[in-house]
Amino acid sequence: MVQAVTRAGSAKTRYASFMTFKRWPSDLIILTILTAAAALTRFWNLFAPHAVVFDEVYFKPYAGDYLTGSYYFDPHPPLGKLLLGGWAWLSHTSAAALAGSDPAVMLRVLPALAGALIIPVFYVFLRQLGASRRIATMGGILLLLENALIVESRFILIDSLLILFGLGAVTAYLAARGQRRHIRLWLIALSGILAGAAAATKWTGLTALGLIGVVWLVELIGDRTKGWWKQALIEGPMLILIPVVVYMSVFAVHFALLPKTGQGDAFMPQRYQATLVGNSAYDPSVRLSFWDKFIDLNVEMRASEDSLKSATHPYGSKWYSWPLMQRPVYYWQGDTLPNGRQGNIYLLGNPLVWWGIIAGLLWLCFASTAARERLRRHRWSLTILGIGYLINFLPFSQIVRVMFLYHYFFALIYSLAFVVLALGAAVGWDDDTTPFWEFKSDWSLYLYVGIISLAIAGFIYFAPLTYGISLSPSQLQQHMWLKSWR
């Protein structure tokens, strides 16, 4: 078994490059550029279209309910909506605007900010897995140019928050490896907080905690340092209790802010409705404990998920179709202009990134023996990414309710990280001892620049469907590379 990193971090191990950046100024420059580019792609013309887009019809009024105290019901945990409500309060967005036909586009700022932060976090994530600056930069650029993730980040939706929390949790745990005891514990605490936040946004966010738990256990089993069990007695409970406390605390705030009757009353049992001021069953003598409310709501959330098994949607898709991006989601249709042009927004990824991942995996399967030898240095990181992909993808095979392409985002991120790390190691981009711009051969440079250039071309070509830029009917049809995209 691969030897785990020492808990005290005093010894030099094969994982040293996972925890520390070399030449921090270079990393900071790259992070600054990636963050600025991510902000540009997420915030550009953010308030257009000035209309309610896709599931904004749900999340916008949910945020408003926190301002009025009116009880609402949603099958997902409340953190994402709670943060939107907090941003609505900070941005002075009125409850009337959130409840009415006003698109309340100011609320898009928070998801866009989260979407922009995903890119630098992904860079740090790759660096903690031992990727060189050159490899991590390629990964950051390819994720930056992924159109579907941009679309999901530009509207009043919660998936960009979910991804930021989940990816941040795993990154914080990886950063803890090999650190001194106190720094390690702080990073593990941060990891637990972010993992709890991911689970409190959507239950699918539990996969971050699952991956952290698997890596922690494997390293614990392989740890042979003195006193390892003392660290385990501290860290194990931290990785369990902190996410649980975060998850439950979110519900405590949720209950405190929604004391009045609202559109979600009917989903709750009679005893819960009796606590809501203004409900026909309201009884001021009824006092439910936090635990009673917590159980009632989580049971009803689960029941609501089960009730969707028979639901259908014209843009729903099967889990096994996601890697090939066979069915995007139609988010918005603009008015037809006098010249016949029309704006449309699709949750459609950059096919040169999505299909490029598959092409990269196929190439790696047939790579030369020399390439396989280079990959051995990264086998533990690649194993982590492989496990991360599987736990974010295979469980969907057991879900029978209608699902959408955005359910694949976590798995997509892990598959992208796997391919760029493996490809970079195979062709010799994993050397941090040479300047970023120096490649071992011309063909290596051409390959690096070529991959990024293709991603840029794909992003630009599909940008009209990302930002709702008007196209003629024939131009729109030219963007429909697969019949199933319409």
N, C-alpha and C positions, 0 to 999 in steps of 0.2 A: 504493500500500500504506500501511496505517496506520503512522505512524512509531512505532518502538519507544521504550520508555523509555530514557533515558540510563543507562549502567551506573554512572557515578560518582554519579548522583543529585544533581548540583549544580544542574542546570537545572530549572525548573518545567515540568512536562509535563502533558498531558491525563490522565495516569495517576496524578497526585498523590493523588487521593482513594482509589485502590486500595491504597496502601501505608500511609496514615496515618489514624488516627482523629482526628476533630475533637471537641472537648469530651469528652475521655476520661472525666470523671466520669459523664456520661450513659451512655456505653457500659458502664462498669463496673457501674452500677446495673442496667442491662438484663441484662447477662451474669449478674449475681448472681441476679436473679429467675428467669431462664431455667434456670440451673443448678440452683437449688433445686427448681423445678417438675419438671425432668427427673429429679432424684434421687427426688422423691416418687413419680412415676409408675413408675419402674423398681424402687424398693426397697419400695414398699408391699406388705406381706404376701408378701415375696419367698420365704419358705420353704414356702409353700403352692402347690400340693399337696405333701404330704410323700410323694412318689413319684417314680420315675424317669420322666421325660417325654421322649418322642420320641428324638432322637439322643443324649440324655444317656447312654443305654445303652452308647454307644461312648466318648464323651469322658471320662466318669467313670473307667472303668478305665484309659484311656490315661494320665490324670494319676497314677493309682496306680502304674503301671509305672515312672515315674521315681523313685518312692520305694523300690521293690524292685530296680530295675535290670534288670527283665525286658523283653526285646526285644518291641516291638509293631510292627505295620505299619498304616499309614493312607495312602490315596492323596494326601492333602494334605501339604504341607511341615509341619514340626513346631512352629513357633513358638507357635501357639495352644495346643496341648496342653502344650508346655513351660511356658508361663506359668501354665496351670491347675495343672500339677504343682508349680510354685514356690509358688503360692498355697496349695495343699494342705499343703505343708511349713510355710509361715508360719502357717497357721491351725490347725496341729496336727491335721489330718484324717488318720486312720490309713489305711495301705495296705489293711488288712482291710476297712474301711468302703467304700473305693473299689472294691475287687474284688468285694464281696458285694452283697447286695440292699439294703443301706442306701443311701438316695438321696443322702447326703452333700451336703445342700442348702447347706452353707457355701460350696461352690465356686461357687454362683450369684452370689456377691458380686462377683467379678472381671468377668464379662460385664456385670452390671448397672452397675458403675462405668463401664465403657467405653461402654455404651449411654447413660448420663447425660451423659458428656463429649461425645458426638457433637453434642448440641444447641448448647452454646456454641461449639464449633468451627465448626458450620454458620453461626452468626451472624457469626463473624469471617471466614469464607470469603466470605459475601455482602458484608461491609464491604470486604474487599480487592478485590472486583470492582466497587466503586464504588457499592454500594447505600447509601441513606440509612439512618439508624437506624430510621426508621419501616418501611421495606421489609424490612430485615434482621430486625427484631423480628417482623413478620408471618411471614417465612419460618421463623424459629426456633419460633414458636408452632405453626405448621402441622405442622412435623416432630415437634415435641414431642407433638402429639395424634395421631400416626400409629400406630394400634394394632398393626399387624404388626411394626413395628420394636421396639415395647415388648415384645411376646411374645418375639421373638428375643433380646432383651437380658436376659431374666429366667431363663434356664436355662443349664445347663452346655454352652454352644455357643460357637462361635468367630467368628460373623459380626459381632457387635458390635465385637470387636477388629479384625477385618479392615476394617470401615468406618471406624473411628476412625483407624487407621493410614493408610489410603488418602486419606481426606478431609483428614487432618492434613498429609500430604505435599504435596498440592496447595495447601493454605492457606499453608503455610510458604514454598513457592516464590512464590506471589503476594505475600506479605508482603515478599519479598526485592527485589521490583522497585522501583527508584528509591531504594534505601537506599545509604548510604555503603559503600565497597568492603568493609571488614572486616565490617560488620554483614550485608551482602549475602552474603558467603561463609559466615558462620555459619548464616544462614538456609537457604542452599542445602545446606549440610552436613546440617542438621536435616531438610530435605526429602528428601535422599537416604537418611538413616537410616530415616525413616518409610516411604518407598517400598520400601526393602528389607525392612522389617518386614511390610508388606502382602503382598509377594510370598512371604515366608517363612511366611505364615499360610495363604494360598491362592494358587494361580497366577493366579486372576482379579484379584488385587491388582496385577498388573503393569500394569493399565490406568492406574493413577495415575502411574506412571513414564512411560507412553506419552504421556499428556496433557501432563505437564511437559515432555517432550522436544519435542513439537510446538510448544508455546508458546515454549520457549526458542529453537528453530531459527527460527521466524518472526520473533521479535524480533531475533535475531542478524542475519538477512538484512536487516532494516530499520534496523539500527543504523548511524548515520553519525558517531558520536563518535570522536574521536581515541583510538587505542590500544584499540579494541574487540576486536581480535584477541588481544591479550594476555589480556584477561579470558576470552575464549572458550577459550584454551588451558588456563586454570585450571579454569573451570567445567565444560567438557565432560567431562574425565576425572572430575571430582568426581561428576557426575550418573550416570556409568557405574560407577566403581569403588566408591563408597561403598555403593550398593545391593548390588553383587556381594559385597563383603566382609561386609555384614550377613547376607545370605542364606547364605553359606557358613559363617559363624561359628555361626549357629544350628544347622546340621548338625553342626558340630564338638562343640558342647555336647551335642547329642542322642546322638551316638555315645558320648561319654565317660560319659554317665549310664545307658546301656543295654548293659552288657557281658555280661549273662546270657541264657540261653535263655528264650524266652517264646512267647506265642501267635502272634507274627508271623514266626517262623523260616521256616515253609514258603513264604513269599512270596519269600524271598531265595535267590540262587544258592548252590551248595554251598560255594564258597570263603568266602562271607560266614558261612554257618552254622558253618564250622570255627573262627571266631573267638569264638563265643558259648559262654561257660562253661556246661556242663551239657547242651549239645546232643549228640546221638548222634554227630555228625560233628566234635565239638570236637577240635582239634589245637593244643596250646599252641605248637607250632613255627611255625604259620601267622601271618604278620604282614602284614595288609593296610594299605596307606597310606590316609591320609584321602581322597586323590583316588579310590582304588579303591572305598572305601565310598560316597563321594559319588556316583560314577557308577552303582554298582550300585543304590543306593536310588532315585535319580531315574529310572533306566530302569524299575525295577519299579513306581514310582508311575505313570509314563506307561502302562505295560502294564495296570495295574489300571484306570485310567480307560478305556482302550480295551475292556477286558473287560466294561464295564458297558453297552455299546451295545445289548445284547439285553435288559437288565433293565427291568422295569416296576414301577410303583407306583400304587396306586389314587388317590393325590393328586398324582401327577406332572402337569405341564402343559407346553404348548408355549410357546415364547418369544413368539410373536406374540399370545398371549392375556394376557400379564402386564399391559400398560397398562390393560386393562379389568378386571383382577382376577377372571378368570372361574373360577379354581380355587384356593381356599385349601388349606391343609394342616391336617389334623386331628392335633393334638398330644397330646391327653389326654382321657380319658373317666373321670369319677368314678363312684363307686358310686351306684346309684339309692336315694334316700332313701325312708322309709316313705310320705311324701306324694307320691311319684312324681317329685319334682324331682331334677335331676342337674346336676353341674358338668361343663362342657366347655371345652376350650381349643382355639381355632383360630388358625392363623397367617393372620389375616384383617385386612386393612388397613381404615382409616377410608375408606369409599367416598366420603364427601363431600370428602376430600382427593384420593384417586386420580382420581375422576371429575371433580372440580373442576379438576384440572390440564388434563384434556382440554377441559373447557368453556372454560377460560381461553385455551387455544391456539386454539380455534375463534373466540373473540371477537377475539383479536389478528389473526387472518387477515382479518377483516372490519372492523378498526378504521378510524377515519376517517384522512384524510390528515394532520390535525394530530397525531394520536397517533403516526403513523409518523415524523413529524419529530422528536418527542420521543425516539423510540427510537434515532434516529441517534447520540445522545450515548453510548449504551451498546452500540453495535453490536459493539465488540471483546469486551466481556464476554459478550454474548449468543452471539457466535461461539465463545468458549471453552466455554461451557456446552453449546452445541449439539454441539460435537466431543466433549465429555465424555460426553454422552448416547449418541452414536452408538457410541463405542468401548466403552461398557459395555453395549450392547444388541445391536447387529448381529452381533458375533462368535458369539453364542449360536445364530444361525440355522444355523451350520455344525456345531453339536454335536448328535450323534444320540442320546447317552445320555439317560436319564431326568433331567429337571430339575424344579425347584420354584420356587414364587413368590419365595422369598428370593433367588434369583439375580438378581432385578430391583432389589434395593435400591439399588445404586450408581446405576443409570439413573434410578430414581425420584427420588433426591436431586437429580441434575442437572436433571431435568425440573421439579421443584418450584422450584429456584433460578431457572431460566429464566423460568417463568411469573410468579413474584412480582416479579422484577426488571423484566420487560417490562411487566407490568400496572401496577406502581407508577410506572414512568416514564410510561406512557401516560396515567394519570389524575392525575399531578402529585404523587405521594408522594415524589419524589426530591429534595426540598428540605431541606437540613440547616441552613438559615439561620434557620428559624422553629422555635419550640418544638414538641416532639414532639406535643403535644395540639392544636395549631392546624392545622386543615385549611382549604383554600381555599374550600370550599363545604360546605353541609350534606350534599349527596348524596355527596360524597367521604368524609365522616365516616361516613355510614350504610353505604356500601359496605365500608369498612374494618372497621367493627364487625360488619357482617353476615357477612362472610366468616369472621371469627374465631368468631363465634357459631355458625355452621353447623358449623364444625370441632369446637367444643366439644360441640355436640349429638350429632354423629356419634360422637365419642370416648365420651361417656357411654352412649349407646345400645348400643354394641358392647362396652363394658367387661366385661360378664359373660363374654363369649367370650375376652376378653384375660386375665382374672384367674381364670377358673374358677368364677365365682359361679353357684350353682345356679339353674336355670330349670325351669319346667314344660315338658312336651313341646310344648304349644301356644306358649309363649313362645319356645322355641328355634326353632320353625318360623317365627315372625314375624321372626326375625333372619336367616333364610335368604332374602335378597332375590332371589337367582338360584337356579334349580334346580341348577346345577352346583356350588353351594357345599356341598351335602350329600354 
